[in-house]
Amino acid sequence: MNQSQFTISSDEIKNFNLYKEDINSSSKCIPFHIFKDFKLSNDLTNRITMNPIISLDTFMQIIYETYKDIRLQDAVLIPTVIVLNEGSLIGVTQPGIYHINFHIEAVVPIKDIHQMEWSYLKKISRSSVAIGYFIHVDNQDIDDPSSREIVIEKRKEIINEMREKIKLHGNLEDEVTIYPIDSSTTGLSCIQWIKRQYTNDFPEWRGEE
């Protein structure tokens, strides 16, 4: 599978960034709510019941806590929400890949996902909900060895920090799919799948052909 088949254009990134206030496709927006002064805690009083996997609000809170100090123009990796199965993410009814806009607190579906790409994503899936990280090619020339090293290092940092936030919820864990950085086009750098820890109580996700 060619990495470049999963793409997000620079225009899309600019139109649906972390801080942009206005969105033309507002009718497609799916709102979420985050507490910008909230600190994630493993205290039981701060946990939200997650059924079937996690709610959109909680998921966005986890991602926000990791990205809140990163300006989009300086970001190496752009997070998106991947939902493979209807009902997997409370608040999102349609499967797809979604842009995140923290300023207006909404997610918006990315257009033009080909069926072949979607089928492949399901085939390699480790869960039905994930964070898909796209390389922000406006900031990194991934044909340059030093830039590639920056992407690899930043990817490691973001994954580890996100993992710590996920663990704070007690009943969640993650599994990561890494893509080789071998394309000059914008593509998925990695996918961080979100799963329940207690598979005896809940059926495991199995990808579809």
N, C-alpha and C positions, 0 to 999 in steps of 0.2 A: 504494500500500500504506500503510495507516494505521499509524503508528509504534506506537500504543497496542495493536495486536494482538500485539506481542511484549511480554509483561508478566511481571513478577516481583513478588509481593506483599511488603509490609513484613513480614508474618508469616514468609514464606519466608526473607527476608534475616536476620531475627532467629534463625530456627531453624537456619540453615546459614551462620553467619558465620565470620569469619576465626579467631576465638579460642574459640568455644564448645566445651566439653569433651564434652558428651553429645549423642548423636543418636539419636532413637527409631527411625529407619529404617536401623539399622545393617546389616541384611541386604542392603541395596541399595548400601552404600558400596563404592567401589573404592579401595583403599588406594594411596598413593604414599609415597615416602620422599625427604625433603629433608635437606640438611646445613645446620643453622641457623647455623653458624659458617663455612660455605663461601663463598669469594669466586670469582665467575665469572671465568674466565680464557680467553684465546684460545690458551693453551699446548696443544700437541697431547696432552700427557699427561692433560689434563682434559676432553678431548672424548669424547663418547659416540657410537658409531656409530648413526646415525639411519636406521632403515629401518622403514616406508616414508618417513615424514616426520620424526617425532620420538617419543621415548618419553614416557610420562606423567611419570616421575620428572624428566626433564630439563625438560619443559615447566613443571612445577610449580616447579622451581628458578628458572627465569627469572621467573615471575610472583611468586614469593616475594621474590626480591631487589628487585623493584620496590615491593612492598607491605608489606614487613616492618616498616617504621616508621610505618605508617598504622593508626590505630585505627579499627575499623569504624564506631563511632558518629560519627567525624569525617570519614569517607570521603564523597566526592562521587560517585564512580563505583565500582560493585561489579563485579569481574571474574568471568566465568563461562567455562567451557570449551565450545566448540562443536565437535562431531565430526559431519561430514556423511556420512562413508563408512566402512563397516566396514573395519578394518585400517589406517586412516590414522594412528591414534595408538596406539603400542604400549602395551598394558596396558588399553585400553578396547575392548571387543568390540562394543558396541552404539552406533549413531549416536544423538545427542541433545544436549541442552544440560545442563551439569552445574554444580551449586554446588561451590565450593571451601571446604574447611574445613582451614586450616593447623594448627590445634591438634591434631586427631586424625589429620591427614595422610590425607585421603580426599576423593574427589569423589562427589557424589550426584546422580542425574538429577532435573531439574526436571520436574514433572508437567504434563500438559494442554497439550502442544504440538499445535495443530491442523494437520491435513494441508495446508490451504491456506497457512498460515504457513510450514510446513516446506518446501513446494514453492517458495515465493517465495524463501526463504533459499538454497536450492540454485541457483535461477535467477540470483541476483545474486552467487553465490560467486566468490571468486578463488582458493580453495584448499579443501581438505576439512577443515582444522583451523584454528581461530581462537579468539581471545579476544573474548567479547562483553561490552561494558561497559553495565551498567544504571545509570540515575540513581537515587541513594538519595534518594527524595523526602522522607523524614523530615527530611533535613538541608537541602534546598533547595526553595524555592518558585519553581518555574520559570516561573510566571506573572509573577514580579517581574523586571524588566529587570536589576537588579543581580545577582540570583541566577543568571540565565541567563548573564551574563558570567562569573561564577565557574565555572559548569559548563564553559563553552567554554574558559576558560583552563586549568582543571584537566585537562580532556580533552587539551589540547595537551601539557601537561607529562607526563602519564602515558604517552601514545602515544610521545613522544620518548624517555622513559626506558626504556620497554619495548623500543623499537627498538634502543637501544644494547646492551641485554642480549642481544637476539636476534642482533645482529651479531657478538657475541663468539664465537659458535659457528662462524663462518666459512662454512658452506654454507647458511645460512638468510637469508631476507629477509622483509619484511612488506609488505602493502598494506592500506590503510585505507578502509573505507566509513563515511562520516559521515551521521548522521541529523539532520534539523532538530529543534531543541528547541522544539516547538510544541504540546506536550501536557502537561496537568496530571497525567496518569497515569504510573506508572512504566513506562518502556520502554527499548529499546536506544538508547543515545546514539551508539555507534559499534561497529564490528567491526574487529579487527586480524587479518587473515588471515596465516597462517604458511606460507611457501613455500620450496622449495629454490631456490637460485640457479642450479644447473646443470641447466637443462631439457633439454640435449642428452642427458644420461645418464638422465633420468627423465621419464616422460610427464607432461605438464601436466594439472592438474585442470580438468575442464570441468563446469560446473554442469548439473544435470538439471532439466528442466521439471517 
